[in-house]
């Protein structure tokens, strides 16, 4: 969630669902959401930034 804080504050990313999964004794968050923007280029930039923060993209 800390990696998403700036995106959430600017409303560039809207969380639709958040789950906590346990795998091999470790807790992994599963967050599904929607990226918002004015242009295709803006959306692609935000998706790239989210990916750089370790989030996976499942268009």
N, C-alpha and C positions, 0 to 999 in steps of 0.2 A: 504494500500500500504506500510506503514511503516513496517508492520509485514513481508512483502515479500521482503523487500529491500535486505537483505543478500542473499536470494535465487536467486533473479534476477541478482545481481552483479556476482555471481558465475555461472550463467546460468544453475542452477539446476531446475529452473522453468521458463517456457516460457508462457507468457500470450497470449491467442488466442482471447479472447473477454473480455471486461470489460463494465459493465452496472451499472447504478445507479437506484435503485428501491425505491419508496416511499411507506411505509406501516405504517398505523396508525400515520401519520405525521412525521415519522422518515425516514432517508435516509439509505438504506442498499446497499452496493456495492455487485455486483454479478460478480465474476471473474472466467472465465473458462480458464484453462491452461493445460499444459503438464509438467510432471515431467521427468527429464532426468537423466540418470546415466549409469554406466558401468556394474553393476550387479543387479540381482533381489534383493539381500539383500540391496544394496545401494538405490534402488528405494523404497523399503519398509521402510527403515530408513527415507528417505526424506518425504515420505507420512505421517509417524508418527510425524515427526517434524512439518510439516504443520498443521496436525490435532491438535497438542498441542498448536499451535498459534491461534486456533479457526476456522480453515478452514475445511469445510466438504469435504469428499471424495466421488465422484460419479464415480468410475472406469469406 
